Amino acid sequence: MELNKNIYNLRKAKGFSQEYMAEQINVSRQTISNWELGETSPNPEQLLLLSKTLETSVDNLLGNEMSFKDSNDKYNYIYLGSMIVCGSIAGIWAFTANRFKLSEMALIIIGGVAIGYGIGLVVNGVLKKLEWKNSTTKEDNRKTLKKTR
């Protein structure tokens, strides 16, 4: 566990003495020293006071580096790609038709991009549904395997 090192490093980075920290958390200086040496650990209430005094999260104090990944990250290119493709097709069609003004061509391209976004929404929804269906099927298979063993 990295708690003792994190307490020490964060305290030093803030320029706090062990005495100052002890006053803030209502413990003795020796208690802070024991925490930093890893001989003892703070209780949950003390951990909260530590995090407030050191201006960091309890997760950071405990060394629990959590990163939340947005599940939509892998599908963002679907929107962009479909918008570019549909906008390009609309632009090429408007240009080669040779009967539109420049402002009308711009509106046609914007319409193509909007249609591409709509297509991206539909494709994204279908992919998420398939992913959800596959993940629940895998979980169900794991549960039945555990029951049969």
DRENFI-257593 format. One record per residue: residue in one letter; y, z, x of N, C-alpha, C, CB in turn. Coordinates in steps of 0.001 Angstrom, whole numbers, plus 524288, in hexadecimal, padded with zeros to 5 digits. Glycine has a CB too. Example, Ala and Ser with C-alpha at 12.3 -4.5 7.8 and 13.67 -1.06 7.14 Angstrom:
residues 2
A7E9C681E78833867EE6C81E788300C7F31C81E78833907EE878235682C2CS7F73681BA8832327FBDC81BE4835668001E81EBE832647FDAA8165D83704
END
This chain:
residues 149
M7FB638000080349800008000080000804DF80000803787FFFD804C67FC42E808C27FD1E801F580D7A7FC7C80516811E7800128036880F477F6F1804D4L810EE8039E7FFD981515806D97FDB781807809C2801F4812E180AAB7F9D5N8153180C4580585817D580F528098E81B6980BE880CEE813CE8121380CFFK819998075580E6881CC8803CE811A182179801CA80E90819777FF2E8139AN8209C800AB80996824E97FEB48066082922802D38059A822DF7FCE380118I82796807AC804BA82B7480BDC8042582EAA80C4D8091F828C381125802E0Y82BF180C6B80D9282EA280CF08129683257808578139082AA480D568170AN8305080397812F38337F7FEF18141C838317FE7C81073830277FA00813B6L8376F7FF8080B7283BC07FF26807C283FCC8036B808C0839B77FF818022BR83DFA8081980A088419780C6180B3E844E080B0D80FFE83E978117E80C2DK8425E8090B814118452B80785818D5848FE8030F817C084148805E481D1EA847507FF438149F84AA97FACC8136784F977FC8381077847A17F6C481028K84F168008980D39853958029180A59856DE8064280DB0851C4805608056EG854AB807EB8120C8577F80B8F815738575C811258137985D16809D781605F8536F8126D8103C852FC817A980E0A84FD981B1F811C4850628177D80891S8514E820168120D84E39823DE814FE84A058261B8116D851BD8284B81741Q846298289D813C68422582B25810AA8447D82F8980D6483DCB82D4181430E848798322D80F8584B108366380CA784DC683449807C184F0C8392F81030Y8507C82FD9808618533382D8A803ED84F4E82BF77FFB18566F828C7805A9M84B078296A8015484702827C57FD9C844B382C877FAD1842A5824A78006DA843BF830AD7FDC58417B8356B7FB7984520837B07F75384061839887FFC2E84A30837A37F85884DFC839977F48184DED836487EF8485386839A17F6E0Q84D90831297F02484DAE82DA07EBAC848E182E2D7E83384E248280E7ED89I8447B82F787EA9183F8982F9C7E7A783DF38353E7E65883B2982CEB7EAD2N840EF839117E83F83FDF83EA27E74C83AB88405C7E9B783FCC83FBF7E171V839F683EBE7EE9F83571840777F1A28376A842397F6FB8313983C007F225S833E88443F7FA288357F845D97FF6B8356F8412B80323831DF84A388017CR83819841CD807888382383DBE80B828329783CE280D8A83BE183F3481009Q82F9F8411680DD982A40840C080FB9826EB83D5B80C0D827DD8464481038T8280F83D90806FC8253583A5680334826378349580444826CB83BBA7FD8DI82B258333E8054682C7182DCC806928298E82C2C80B808326E82D188074ES8297D82F9580F62826B882E7781443820E882D9A8134482780832F18182FN81E8F830DB81003818F98304880EC2817E882B2480BF181717834E280B62W81B78829888088581AD78248B805D881B0182013809BB81F12823D4801ACE81EC58205E80D5D81F6181C2A8113381ADA81BF8815108247A81CD481425L8187D8205B81617813F5820818199A80EE781F1D816C481372825E981C13G80F1D81ED9811A180A8281D8980E94806E68221D80DA9807958194D81131E808C4826E080EB98057982B8280DF68052882D0A80838807938301A8112BT8096782C39805658097882D247FFC180C3D8288F7FD2E80C37832737FE5ES80C0F8286E7F80580EAA824477F512811DD826AF7F0AF80AA5820537F2D9P81610824187EF3D81948826237EAF3816798259E7E5B681E8E823457EABDN817AD829387E2268158F828C47DCDF818C1824A47D9EC815AE82E307D9F2P8171F8231A7D542819E381EE87D27681FB781FEA7D1988175881E0D7CD48E82120824CB7D048826AB825F87CF81829B9825557D4948275982B897CD61Q8277E827307D8D682A07826B67DDEC82A5B820FE7DF9882711829EA7E20CL8265E81E007DE3E82661818717DF8182AE6815A77DCC582125815F07DDF3L82BD6817137D7D783040814CC7D5028356D8164E7D7868302E816897CF4AL835FD81B447D8F683ACA81CFB7DB9283B7981A3E7E0D483ABE822EE7DC58L8372C819837E3A083755816A17E8948394F811157E7BF831E5816827EB1FS8373380E7B7E3CE838B48090B7E2DC83E75808AD7E16983553806A27DE86K8406A80C777DE6F845F380C657DD0D8495D80D857E1C8847118105C7D8C0T847CC8114E7E4EF84AD7812B67E98D84AF880E3E7ED798489A8179E7EC1CL8468880BAC7EE2E84631807647F1F7847AB8021D7EF94840B2807197F433E849018022E7EA9084AB07FD767E7BF846B97F90A7E83E84FFE7FBA17E9C8T841EE7FA497E6EB83DBB7F66A7E700839ED7F7B07E28F83ADA7F65B7EC71S836787F4287E175832AF7F5167DD4782E257F8617DF4A830A87EFDE7DB0BV82B797FADB7DBA0826CE7FDDB7DCFF822AE7FA2B7DF38824A1800DA7D829D8224A7F5787DD0181E967F1967DF0B81FB47F0647E4C381ED57EC877DBCDN824A07EFC37E616826107EEA67EB7D824B17F34A7EF0182BF17ED5C7EBE3L825AD7F7FF7ED278244B7FCA37F03981E707FCDD7F1498260B8019D7ED61L81B637FB947ED59815B57FBD57EDDD8136D7F7297F0CD8133E7FC317E885G816B97F34D7F1EE814CF7EEAC7F4A48120E7EAF07F10C811377F0347F8F7N813397EB4B7EC05810C87E7F37E821814487E3387E74280FD07EAF57E2EBE813837DF3B7EA62816B17DA887E9ED814647D7157E5AF817007D78E7EF36M816EA7D7267E13A815097D41B7DCCF818647CF3D7DC438151D7D7607D7B6S815DC7CAE07DB9B818CD7C61A7DA86816A57C3D47D579818697C20E7DF2CF81A367C2E67D1E4818AF7C0BD7CCE58198E7BAEA7CD0A81BBB7C3467C860K8156C7B8177CC4E815C17B26C7CC7A816427B0637C6EE810EE7B0047CF3FD81A067AD1F7C63281AC37AAC17C10E8168A7A6A17C053820607A8537C079S813A67A7217BC1680F5E7A37B7BB2B8115379DFD7BA0180BFF7A5627B6B5N8165B79D6A7B8C88187A798397B7A5819CB795327BC9B81D54798B47B441D819A1797AF7C12A81B1E795177C6038181D790147C6F181A53798B57CA89K813137901E7C5E780FF278B867C71B810CC787147C33E80A4578CF87C738Y81355788317BED981437784217BAFC819CF782127BAF9812DF786277B5AEN81D41784417BE25822B7782887BE248234077CCA7BF99825E8785D97C1E4Y81FDE77AD47C2E5820337755C7C48181EC8771A27C01081CA3774647C928I81BF87738F7BC3A81AAA770467B7B981FA176EB97B4DD816E3773237B3FAY823197728B7B4068280C771607B15F82B3376D707B48582B42776687B084L82BE776E9B7B97D82F1E76B477BCDC82CDC765D07BD3882F9876DA77C253G827D97656A7BE0B8255E7604C7BE90825B975D0E7B99B81FBA760F47C011S8249C75F7F7B531824D975C7F7B05282A6F75AEE7AF038228475FA77ABD2M82E3D75E317B04C833B775CD97AF558356F758407B2BF8373E7619C7B059I833D6758517B7B2835487540D7BB43832B474EF07B998833B8755687C0EEV82DB474F397B85782AE074A7D7B6CE82D34748247B1DD8250E74BAF7B5F7C82DE674B567ADD882FF3749467A8E18359C747757A96A82F9174D6F7A496G838B574A567AC5B83E20748B47AD4083E66743997B03A8411A74CE87B035S83B01743037B42083AE573E277B7308392B739887B3DA8373D73EBB7BBE9I8352773A4E7B0BD833517360F7AD568379F734787A98B82E59737BB7AA4BA83A47738547A74483E86737237A39E842F2734437A6688409B73C307A113G84437735F37AB2E84863733677AE288470072DD97AF9A84997736797B30EI8423F72D087B1518408A727BE7B2C5840927242F7ADFD83B03727DF7B540W83EA17263C7A99B83E9B723237A4DA8442D721BE7A33083BCC726177A07AA847BA725947A34F84D24724A27A1AD84FCD720C17A5538503D729CA7A18AF84EA9721257AA5C8512371DA47AE2684F1D718087AD958502B71F9E7B3BET849FB717837ACF4847BA7123D7ACAB848B470FA77A75D841DB712787ADBBA849DF712C07A35C84B027107479E3D8501470D4E79E7784B67714C479A01N8539A70EC27A1F88585B70BD17A30085BE970B4879E37856F3706807A4FER85BA670EE979AAF85F0270E8C79614861DC713AA794FA85BCD70CFA79156F8616C7178279872863E771C90797918687B71D4F79B4985FEF721027983CK86C6F720277996B870C9721BD79CC786EE57262F7A03C875B17236E7997CL871F1727517A4398708072B707A7E987008730BD7A5298748B72BC37AC59S8739B731EA7A19587364736E979ECC86E887373379B4D87863737AF79B7DE86D08732D6798F186854732C2795B1863767337879907867FD72DA179298M863897311679DB685F18731AF7A14B85E7B737647A2EB85FCE72E2E7A62DA862D773A127A3D7862A773F967A55686044742DA7A0F28682F7419C7A6B0L861C3741B779C2285F8D7448C797B0859B67437E7971B862657430D792AAI8582173EA57980B8528D73D55797BE84F7C7405079BEC851BA7375B79865I851B3740AB7A0A484F127438A7A4E484EB3749557A38985209742CE7AA26I852F574B8B7A170852E37510F79FDA84ECE751E579B948585F752D279DE9G84E7574E34797F684A6D74E8B793E5844FB74E5B7963C84B1374A2078FEEG8443074B0779A2183F1D74ABA79CC183DC074FCB79F8383F14746447A0A8V841AE752327A1FB840C8757367A49883F4F75B637A08E845B6758EB7A7B9A841FE75B5F79C0F840CD75F2A797F183B4175E61795DA844CA75EB679375I839C5759897952C834717586A7936D8307F75A4379785833C07527F7925AG831C47596079C7E82E6675B387A0BC82DC87611D7A0B78308F7597B7A5F1Y83208763E679F88831BB7699579F2E82E1876B2E79AB78373A76BF579E63G82E8D768837965782B17769A7791ED8256B768BA7934882C917665D78D3DI8246376477795F981F0276358797AE81D25767A479B6281EAC75DE379A68G820A77695C79EE981F5176D977A28081DF37729D79FA3823CC76E957A639L820D4773CA79B7581FA27786C7985581A3477823795F0823AD7791A7940BV818ED7739D793D6813CF772F27916280F76773697956F8137D76DA178E97V81011770BD799CB80C0E770E879DE880B807767779FFE80D6F76D167A26FN80FE77791B7A0D680FC477E777A2BA80CE57820179EEB815487807B7A3A3G80DF37816A799D980B477848B795E980573783A1795E580D747836679098V803E977EB9796627FE5677D71796747FBB777FCA79B487FD8A7777379656L7FE2F77F4F79FCF7FBE5781717A49D7FB727875D7A4647FF2877FDA7A956K7FF63789FC7A2477FF1B78FAB7A1CC7FAB67914579E1E80454791DF79FDBK7FA2878E66799E47F60378F93796227F0A478EEB798B47F67A78C0079142L7F00378ABA79BB27EB09789DB79E6C7EA1278E187A2797EAFB784757A10DE7EE2278F9B7A5477ED93793B27A93A7EC0E798D87A6A77F2AE794587AC5DW7EE9479A297A24E7ED5B79EF679F827E7BC79ED479D847F12F79FC679AF1K7E62C79A5879B677E0E3799D3799577DCDB79A7279DB07E036794877969EN7DDE3798107A22F7DA43798867A69B7DA0B79E167A8AC7DBDB794CE7AAFFS7DE867A0C87A8DF7DE7D7A61E7AAED7DB9A7A9CB7A7447E4107A8117ABCCT7DC1F7A91A7A2227D9497AC8579E857D37A7AB5479EA57DB657ABEA798EFT7D2177A67679F677CC897A51679FC67CA207A78F7A49F7CBD179F1679FE7K7CCE47A7857A9087CAE27A9EE7ADCB7CA487AFCC7AD1E7CE7A7A8C27B267E7CE267B24E7AA817CDC77B7EE7A99A7C9357B9357A6087D2DC7BA047A742D7C8697B6097A2017C4027B6E679E777BEDA7B65D7A15D7C4347B30C799DFN7BE827B2787A4D87B9B77B1BD7A7ED7B8B77B66F7AB6C7BA137ACC07AB41R7BCDD7B8A87ADC87BC2E7BD397B1237BA387C1DE7ADF97C1557BE9D7B3E3K7BC5C7C28A7A9467BAC27C6F17A5F87B50D7C6737A4667BE357C7457A112T7B35C7C1AD7A30D7ADEA7C1097A1797AA4C7C1B17A61D7AD117BBB279EF3L7AC077C01C7AAC97A8D17C0F17AF687A82C7C6C37B07D7AB387BE317B427K7AC4E7C9D07AFCB7ABFC7CF6B7B0C67A8567D1FF7ACC97B17B7D1EE7B08FK7A87D7D0367A7EA7A53A7D28E7A3DC79F747D16E7A4C97A6DA7D08D79E7ET79E427CCCA7A6D3798C57CB627A78F7966D7CDFD7AC59798357C5837A802R799B97CF977AFF0797A77D20A7B4BC796507D7787B3B679B767D1C57B932
END
